[in-house]
Amino acid sequence: MSGEVPAGTDANKMFRVGSVPEGKRLIPTSISYYGGDAGERYNILLVPAGNPCDDTTVDATTGVVGYVYPLGGASYAVTGPQNALTETGNGLHGGIPGPCTIAVSSLAATAAALPVTILGYYEDL
């Protein structure tokens, strides 16, 4: 599954990367990213199923929670993406239970896109 924070995005906006269906748990094996703005920090979020998450403001009062932080902008190039699970020391967190949507956001307005790809496998809950 893949998604990105597009260039020219306002601060604290989230964008869909993928989703985990009901009755399943995603076990991520790699969360790869590159690009973004120098000095900027990005966040991978878990959004309750049914909540909007494309160009939507991050709002913890609706159940949105942080999953992997920080992803450093302009730290890696398209020719050398980084695995956020090893970089941040976050490990696997025991997986992501469904149903939910996985999103990525930026803490500030962006000039450069930050693409994210998540690889993994589903298990039954």
Secondary structure, 3 states (H helix, E strand, C coil): CEEEECCCCCCCEEEEEEEECCCEEEEEEEEEECCCCCCCEEEEEEEECCCCCCCEECCHHHCCEEEEEEEECCCCCCCCCEEHHHHCCCCCCCCEECCEEEEEEECCCCCCCEEEEEEEEEEEC
